[in-house]
Amino acid sequence: MKSLDLIYQHKGYGRFPYVIQRLRAGLYKQIPIHIEENSSKRAEGLFLSPEALAEAATFEAACKIRFRSFWLQSSAKAKTPINACLVFNPQEAYYLDEKCEGTTGPIPAGGWLYAMDGKTLISEEGAHYLEP
């Protein structure tokens, strides 16, 4: 992602960690993850409470627990397992399969990337994160 409108940067898009949900071939939705107490009022996405962080062994573990909860709820709503992953860095993503078992693999890239609303295009082609 070469650039991202400041409005979306303030909402948390383009920063690690985040969830990518594949809507269909070449179409993705990004869902930022925030620490509840550090997030701005404009932030969108999934939030980690101080309690969730304290209960988990690591920040990464807390993200995986929150992602699993999101994945289960979204899959139940869709009545089928959703295709999504939790992205921690430019090389690694955490995927859940139909049995809710986790694996790691390369991160998704390219295509059209939409905001959480599924309607607002925030990036075309390339990486789904802001370059440092």
Buried (B, 14 or more C-beta within 10 A) or exposed (E): BEEBEEEBBEBBBBBBBBBBBBBEEEBBBBBBBBBBEEBEEEBBBBBBEEEBBEEBEEBEEBBBBBBBEBBBEBBEEEEEBBBBBBBBEBEBBBBBEEEEEBEEEEBBBEBBBBBBEEEBEBBEEEBBBBEE
